[in-house]
């Protein structure tokens, strides 16, 4: 491929798009991890509250972790929305029709 046949502006636009796309995909992976953590907290809570022997324990620490995870999910979701919008805007510039 002869890159000299492609304008510098177009190459720069594609580089910006690629950078934003990578950040968007990284945030989606992060969201997947966070939702998995939240799900695990639910399972741990149920296990602690239904022990085979003995009495249920305090779940205050788990609830604190759940709140922290929910906050992180919210922040991650906002970032994903911002990156998706940025990616959409850059795609038209990077691959004009």
DSSP file (Angstrom, degrees, kcal/mol; ACC not computed):
  #  RESIDUE AA STRUCTURE BP1 BP2  ACC     N-H-->O    O-->H-N    N-H-->O    O-->H-N    TCO  KAPPA ALPHA  PHI   PSI    X-CA   Y-CA   Z-CA
    1    1 A X              0   0    0      0, 0.0     2,-1.1     0, 0.0     3,-0.1   0.000 360.0 360.0 360.0 132.7    0.0    0.0    0.0
    2    2 A X    >   -     0   0    0      1,-0.2     3,-1.5     2,-0.1     4,-0.2  -0.769 360.0-175.8 -91.9  98.6    1.3    3.4   -1.0
    3    3 A X  G >  S+     0   0    0     -2,-1.1     3,-1.5     1,-0.3    -1,-0.2   0.731  78.0  70.5 -68.3 -21.2    0.7    5.5    2.1
    4    4 A X  G 3  S+     0   0    0      1,-0.3    -1,-0.3    -3,-0.1     4,-0.1   0.700  89.6  63.2 -69.4 -15.8    1.9    8.6    0.2
    5    5 A X  G <  S+     0   0    0     -3,-1.5     2,-0.5     2,-0.1    -1,-0.3   0.597  91.5  78.0 -81.2 -10.7   -1.2    8.4   -1.9
    6    6 A X  S <  S-     0   0    0     -3,-1.5     5,-0.0    -4,-0.2     0, 0.0  -0.850  91.4-112.5-101.6 132.9   -3.3    9.0    1.2
    7    7 A X     >  -     0   0    0     -2,-0.5     4,-2.3     1,-0.1     5,-0.2  -0.236  17.0-124.3 -63.9 150.1   -3.5   12.6    2.5
    8    8 A X  H  > S+     0   0    0      1,-0.2     4,-2.6     2,-0.2     5,-0.2   0.866 112.2  56.5 -61.0 -36.8   -1.9   13.4    5.8
    9    9 A X  H  > S+     0   0    0      2,-0.2     4,-2.3     1,-0.2    -1,-0.2   0.902 108.2  46.8 -62.0 -41.1   -5.3   14.8    7.0
   10   10 A X  H  > S+     0   0    0      2,-0.2     4,-2.4     1,-0.2    -2,-0.2   0.911 112.4  49.2 -68.9 -42.0   -7.0   11.5    6.3
   11   11 A X  H  X S+     0   0    0     -4,-2.3     4,-2.0     1,-0.2    -2,-0.2   0.902 112.2  49.1 -62.7 -40.4   -4.2    9.5    8.0
   12   12 A X  H  X S+     0   0    0     -4,-2.6     4,-2.3     2,-0.2    -2,-0.2   0.908 110.2  50.7 -65.3 -42.1   -4.4   11.8   11.0
   13   13 A X  H  X S+     0   0    0     -4,-2.3     4,-2.5     1,-0.2    81,-0.2   0.902 110.8  49.1 -62.5 -40.9   -8.2   11.4   11.2
   14   14 A X  H  X S+     0   0    0     -4,-2.4     4,-2.5     2,-0.2    -1,-0.2   0.854 109.5  52.3 -68.5 -33.6   -7.9    7.6   11.0
   15   15 A X  H  X S+     0   0    0     -4,-2.0     4,-2.1     2,-0.2    -2,-0.2   0.902 110.2  47.9 -66.7 -40.8   -5.3    7.7   13.8
   16   16 A X  H  X S+     0   0    0     -4,-2.3     4,-2.4     2,-0.2     5,-0.2   0.928 112.8  49.1 -63.7 -44.3   -7.6    9.8   16.0
   17   17 A X  H  X S+     0   0    0     -4,-2.5     4,-2.9     1,-0.2    -2,-0.2   0.933 111.2  49.5 -60.3 -46.4  -10.5    7.3   15.2
   18   18 A X  H  X S+     0   0    0     -4,-2.5     4,-2.3     1,-0.2    -1,-0.2   0.881 110.5  50.7 -61.7 -39.0   -8.3    4.3   16.0
   19   19 A X  H  X S+     0   0    0     -4,-2.1     4,-1.9     2,-0.2    -1,-0.2   0.918 113.6  43.9 -65.4 -44.4   -7.2    5.9   19.3
   20   20 A X  H  X S+     0   0    0     -4,-2.4     4,-2.6     2,-0.2    -2,-0.2   0.895 111.9  53.9 -68.6 -39.6  -10.7    6.6   20.4
   21   21 A X  H  X S+     0   0    0     -4,-2.9     4,-2.6    -5,-0.2    -2,-0.2   0.921 108.6  49.2 -60.3 -44.3  -11.9    3.2   19.3
   22   22 A X  H  X S+     0   0    0     -4,-2.3     4,-2.2     1,-0.2    -1,-0.2   0.911 111.9  48.0 -62.4 -42.9   -9.2    1.5   21.4
   23   23 A X  H  X S+     0   0    0     -4,-1.9     4,-2.2     2,-0.2    -1,-0.2   0.899 111.2  52.0 -64.2 -39.7  -10.2    3.6   24.4
   24   24 A X  H  X S+     0   0    0     -4,-2.6     4,-2.0     1,-0.2    -2,-0.2   0.928 110.8  46.9 -61.4 -46.9  -13.8    2.7   23.8
   25   25 A X  H  X S+     0   0    0     -4,-2.6     4,-2.0     1,-0.2    -1,-0.2   0.873 109.9  53.9 -65.0 -37.0  -13.0   -1.0   23.7
   26   26 A X  H  X S+     0   0    0     -4,-2.2     4,-2.3     1,-0.2    -1,-0.2   0.907 108.8  48.8 -62.6 -41.4  -10.9   -0.7   26.9
   27   27 A X  H  X S+     0   0    0     -4,-2.2     4,-2.6     2,-0.2    -2,-0.2   0.873 108.4  53.6 -67.1 -36.5  -13.8    0.9   28.7
   28   28 A X  H  X S+     0   0    0     -4,-2.0     4,-1.9     2,-0.2    -1,-0.2   0.898 109.7  48.3 -64.2 -38.9  -16.2   -1.9   27.5
   29   29 A X  H  X S+     0   0    0     -4,-2.0     4,-2.1     2,-0.2    -2,-0.2   0.913 110.9  51.0 -64.5 -42.3  -13.8   -4.5   28.9
   30   30 A X  H  X S+     0   0    0     -4,-2.3     4,-2.6     1,-0.2    -2,-0.2   0.905 108.5  51.6 -61.6 -41.4  -13.6   -2.5   32.2
   31   31 A X  H  X S+     0   0    0     -4,-2.6     4,-2.7     1,-0.2     5,-0.2   0.892 107.2  53.4 -63.0 -39.3  -17.4   -2.5   32.3
   32   32 A X  H  X S+     0   0    0     -4,-1.9     4,-1.7     2,-0.2    -1,-0.2   0.912 110.5  46.8 -61.0 -42.7  -17.5   -6.2   31.8
   33   33 A X  H  X S+     0   0    0     -4,-2.1     4,-2.2     2,-0.2    -2,-0.2   0.922 112.5  49.9 -64.8 -44.4  -15.1   -6.7   34.7
   34   34 A X  H  X S+     0   0    0     -4,-2.6     4,-2.4     1,-0.2    -2,-0.2   0.904 109.8  49.3 -63.9 -42.1  -17.1   -4.4   36.9
   35   35 A X  H  X S+     0   0    0     -4,-2.7     4,-2.1     1,-0.2    -1,-0.2   0.859 110.1  52.6 -67.7 -32.3  -20.4   -6.1   36.2
   36   36 A X  H  X S+     0   0    0     -4,-1.7     4,-2.2    -5,-0.2    -1,-0.2   0.898 108.7  50.1 -65.0 -40.5  -18.8   -9.4   37.0
   37   37 A X  H  X S+     0   0    0     -4,-2.2     4,-2.0     2,-0.2    -2,-0.2   0.909 109.9  50.3 -63.1 -42.2  -17.6   -8.0   40.3
   38   38 A X  H  X S+     0   0    0     -4,-2.4     4,-1.7     1,-0.2    -2,-0.2   0.909 110.1  50.0 -63.2 -41.5  -21.1   -6.7   41.1
   39   39 A X  H  X S+     0   0    0     -4,-2.1     4,-1.9     1,-0.2    -1,-0.2   0.898 108.7  52.5 -62.7 -41.0  -22.5  -10.1   40.3
   40   40 A X  H  X S+     0   0    0     -4,-2.2     4,-2.7     1,-0.2    -1,-0.2   0.874 104.9  55.4 -63.8 -36.9  -20.0  -11.8   42.6
   41   41 A X  H  X S+     0   0    0     -4,-2.0     4,-2.5     1,-0.2    -1,-0.2   0.900 105.9  52.4 -63.6 -39.6  -20.9   -9.5   45.4
   42   42 A X  H  X S+     0   0    0     -4,-1.7     4,-2.1     2,-0.2    -2,-0.2   0.926 111.0  46.2 -60.5 -44.9  -24.5  -10.6   45.1
   43   43 A X  H  X S+     0   0    0     -4,-1.9     4,-2.2     1,-0.2    -2,-0.2   0.903 112.6  50.2 -64.6 -41.5  -23.5  -14.3   45.3
   44   44 A X  H  X S+     0   0    0     -4,-2.7     4,-2.4     1,-0.2    -1,-0.2   0.892 109.1  52.4 -64.1 -39.2  -21.2  -13.6   48.3
   45   45 A X  H  X S+     0   0    0     -4,-2.5     4,-2.2     1,-0.2    -2,-0.2   0.931 109.9  47.8 -62.6 -46.2  -24.0  -11.8   50.0
   46   46 A X  H  X S+     0   0    0     -4,-2.1     4,-1.0     1,-0.2    -1,-0.2   0.905 111.7  50.5 -62.2 -41.7  -26.4  -14.7   49.5
   47   47 A X  H  < S+     0   0    0     -4,-2.2     3,-0.4     1,-0.2    -1,-0.2   0.906 111.9  47.0 -63.6 -42.2  -23.8  -17.2   50.8
   48   48 A X  H >< S+     0   0    0     -4,-2.4     9,-0.8     1,-0.2     3,-0.6   0.869 113.0  48.8 -68.3 -36.6  -23.1  -15.2   53.9
   49   49 A X  H 3< S+     0   0    0     -4,-2.2     7,-0.2     1,-0.3    -1,-0.2   0.630 115.9  44.0 -80.7 -12.6  -26.8  -14.7   54.7
   50   50 A X  T 3< S+     0   0    0     -4,-1.0    -1,-0.3    -3,-0.4    -2,-0.1  -0.465  78.0 175.1-127.3  61.6  -27.6  -18.4   54.3
   51   51 A X    <   -     0   0    0     -3,-0.6     3,-0.1     1,-0.1     5,-0.1  -0.354  35.6-131.6 -69.3 148.9  -24.8  -20.2   56.0
   52   52 A X  S    S+     0   0    0      1,-0.2     2,-0.4    -5,-0.1    -1,-0.1   0.913  95.3  17.4 -64.4 -43.0  -25.0  -24.0   56.3
   53   53 A X  S    S+     0   0    0      2,-0.1    -1,-0.2    -3,-0.0     2,-0.2  -0.985 116.8  12.8-129.5 141.0  -24.3  -23.9   60.0
   54   54 A X  S    S-     0   0    0     -2,-0.4     2,-0.3    -3,-0.1    -3,-0.1  -0.481  91.4 -49.3  96.2-166.5  -24.5  -20.9   62.3
   55   55 A X        -     0   0    0     -2,-0.2    -5,-0.1     1,-0.1    -2,-0.1  -0.741  60.0 -88.9-110.9 156.5  -26.0  -17.5   61.9
   56   56 A X        -     0   0    0     -2,-0.3    -7,-0.2    -7,-0.2     2,-0.2  -0.251  43.8-135.5 -59.7 151.0  -25.7  -14.9   59.1
   57   57 A X        -     0   0    0     -9,-0.8     2,-0.2     1,-0.1    -1,-0.1  -0.554  30.7 -79.2-103.2 170.3  -22.9  -12.4   59.4
   58   58 A X        -     0   0    0     -2,-0.2     3,-0.2     1,-0.1     4,-0.1  -0.490  33.9-166.4 -68.1 135.0  -22.8   -8.7   58.8
   59   59 A X     >  +     0   0    0     -2,-0.2     4,-2.6     1,-0.1     5,-0.2   0.137  52.3 116.3-109.8  18.6  -22.6   -7.8   55.2
   60   60 A X  H  > S+     0   0    0      1,-0.2     4,-2.1     2,-0.2     5,-0.1   0.886  76.7  49.5 -54.8 -43.5  -21.7   -4.1   55.7
   61   61 A X  H  > S+     0   0    0      1,-0.2     4,-2.2     2,-0.2    -1,-0.2   0.894 111.1  49.8 -65.9 -39.2  -18.3   -4.5   53.9
   62   62 A X  H  > S+     0   0    0      2,-0.2     4,-2.5     1,-0.2    -2,-0.2   0.902 110.0  50.4 -65.6 -40.3  -19.9   -6.3   51.0
   63   63 A X  H  X S+     0   0    0     -4,-2.6     4,-2.4     2,-0.2    -2,-0.2   0.882 109.1  51.7 -65.6 -36.8  -22.5   -3.5   50.6
   64   64 A X  H  X S+     0   0    0     -4,-2.1     4,-2.3    -5,-0.2    -2,-0.2   0.924 110.7  48.3 -63.7 -43.6  -19.8   -0.9   50.7
   65   65 A X  H  X S+     0   0    0     -4,-2.2     4,-2.5     1,-0.2    -2,-0.2   0.892 110.3  52.4 -62.1 -39.6  -18.0   -2.8   47.9
   66   66 A X  H  X S+     0   0    0     -4,-2.5     4,-2.7     2,-0.2    -2,-0.2   0.914 109.6  48.3 -63.5 -42.9  -21.2   -3.0   46.0
   67   67 A X  H  X S+     0   0    0     -4,-2.4     4,-2.3     2,-0.2    -1,-0.2   0.910 112.2  48.9 -63.8 -41.8  -21.8    0.8   46.3
   68   68 A X  H  X S+     0   0    0     -4,-2.3     4,-2.1     2,-0.2    -2,-0.2   0.907 112.6  48.4 -63.1 -42.0  -18.2    1.4   45.2
   69   69 A X  H  X S+     0   0    0     -4,-2.5     4,-2.5     2,-0.2    -2,-0.2   0.900 109.8  51.6 -66.4 -41.2  -18.6   -0.9   42.2
   70   70 A X  H  X S+     0   0    0     -4,-2.7     4,-2.5     2,-0.2    -2,-0.2   0.900 109.1  50.8 -62.2 -40.3  -21.9    0.7   41.2
   71   71 A X  H  X S+     0   0    0     -4,-2.3     4,-2.4     2,-0.2    -1,-0.2   0.914 111.0  48.5 -61.9 -42.2  -20.2    4.1   41.3
   72   72 A X  H  X S+     0   0    0     -4,-2.1     4,-2.6     2,-0.2    -2,-0.2   0.886 110.2  51.7 -65.8 -38.7  -17.4    2.8   39.1
   73   73 A X  H  X S+     0   0    0     -4,-2.5     4,-2.6     2,-0.2    -2,-0.2   0.911 109.8  50.0 -62.4 -42.7  -20.0    1.3   36.7
   74   74 A X  H  X S+     0   0    0     -4,-2.5     4,-2.1     2,-0.2    -2,-0.2   0.937 112.9  45.2 -62.1 -46.6  -21.8    4.6   36.5
   75   75 A X  H  X S+     0   0    0     -4,-2.4     4,-2.1     1,-0.2    -2,-0.2   0.907 114.0  49.7 -63.7 -42.0  -18.5    6.5   35.7
   76   76 A X  H  X S+     0   0    0     -4,-2.6     4,-2.5     1,-0.2    -1,-0.2   0.898 109.3  52.0 -63.6 -41.4  -17.5    3.8   33.2
   77   77 A X  H  X S+     0   0    0     -4,-2.6     4,-2.2     2,-0.2    -1,-0.2   0.893 108.6  50.1 -63.9 -41.0  -20.9    4.0   31.5
   78   78 A X  H  X S+     0   0    0     -4,-2.1     4,-2.3     1,-0.2    -1,-0.2   0.922 111.4  49.2 -62.4 -43.6  -20.7    7.8   31.1
   79   79 A X  H  X S+     0   0    0     -4,-2.1     4,-2.7     1,-0.2    -2,-0.2   0.896 109.3  52.3 -63.9 -40.4  -17.2    7.4   29.6
   80   80 A X  H  X S+     0   0    0     -4,-2.5     4,-2.6     2,-0.2    -1,-0.2   0.913 109.3  49.3 -62.2 -43.1  -18.5    4.7   27.2
   81   81 A X  H  X S+     0   0    0     -4,-2.2     4,-2.0     2,-0.2    -2,-0.2   0.921 112.8  47.6 -62.6 -43.7  -21.3    7.0   26.0
   82   82 A X  H  X S+     0   0    0     -4,-2.3     4,-2.3     1,-0.2    -2,-0.2   0.928 114.1  46.2 -63.0 -45.3  -18.8    9.9   25.5
   83   83 A X  H  X S+     0   0    0     -4,-2.7     4,-3.0     1,-0.2    -2,-0.2   0.874 110.0  54.0 -66.9 -37.0  -16.3    7.7   23.6
   84   84 A X  H  X S+     0   0    0     -4,-2.6     4,-2.3     2,-0.2    -1,-0.2   0.907 110.8  46.3 -63.6 -41.2  -19.1    6.2   21.5
   85   85 A X  H  X S+     0   0    0     -4,-2.0     4,-2.2     2,-0.2    -2,-0.2   0.912 114.2  47.6 -66.6 -42.3  -20.2    9.7   20.4
   86   86 A X  H  X S+     0   0    0     -4,-2.3     4,-2.3     2,-0.2    -2,-0.2   0.910 111.9  50.6 -64.8 -42.1  -16.7   10.8   19.7
   87   87 A X  H  X S+     0   0    0     -4,-3.0     4,-1.9     2,-0.2    -2,-0.2   0.910 109.5  50.7 -62.1 -43.4  -16.0    7.6   17.8
   88   88 A X  H  X S+     0   0    0     -4,-2.3     4,-1.1     1,-0.2    -1,-0.2   0.915 111.4  47.9 -62.0 -43.8  -19.2    8.1   15.7
   89   89 A X  H  X S+     0   0    0     -4,-2.2     4,-0.8     1,-0.2    -1,-0.2   0.888 113.7  47.3 -65.2 -39.1  -18.2   11.7   14.9
   90   90 A X  H  X S+     0   0    0     -4,-2.3     4,-2.7     1,-0.2     5,-0.2   0.791  99.7  67.7 -74.5 -26.8  -14.6   10.7   13.9
   91   91 A X  H  X S+     0   0    0     -4,-1.9     4,-2.5     1,-0.2    -1,-0.2   0.907  98.6  50.7 -61.7 -41.4  -15.7    7.8   11.7
   92   92 A X  H  < S+     0   0    0     -4,-1.1    -1,-0.2     1,-0.2    -2,-0.2   0.862 114.2  45.1 -64.0 -35.1  -17.3   10.1    9.1
   93   93 A X  H >< S+     0   0    0     -4,-0.8     3,-0.5     1,-0.2    -2,-0.2   0.875 115.9  45.7 -74.9 -37.6  -14.1   12.1    9.0
   94   94 A X  H 3< S+     0   0    0     -4,-2.7     2,-0.2     1,-0.3    -2,-0.2   0.811 126.3  28.0 -78.1 -30.7  -11.8    9.1    8.9
   95   95 A X  T 3< S-     0   0    0     -4,-2.5    -1,-0.3    -5,-0.2    -2,-0.1  -0.591  80.4-176.6-131.1  71.6  -13.8    7.2    6.2
   96   96 A X    <         0   0    0     -3,-0.5    -3,-0.1    -2,-0.2    -4,-0.1  -0.324 360.0 360.0 -67.9 152.1  -15.6    9.8    4.1
   97   97 A X              0   0    0     -5,-0.1    -1,-0.1    -2,-0.0    -5,-0.0   0.422 360.0 360.0 -97.0 360.0  -17.9    8.5    1.4
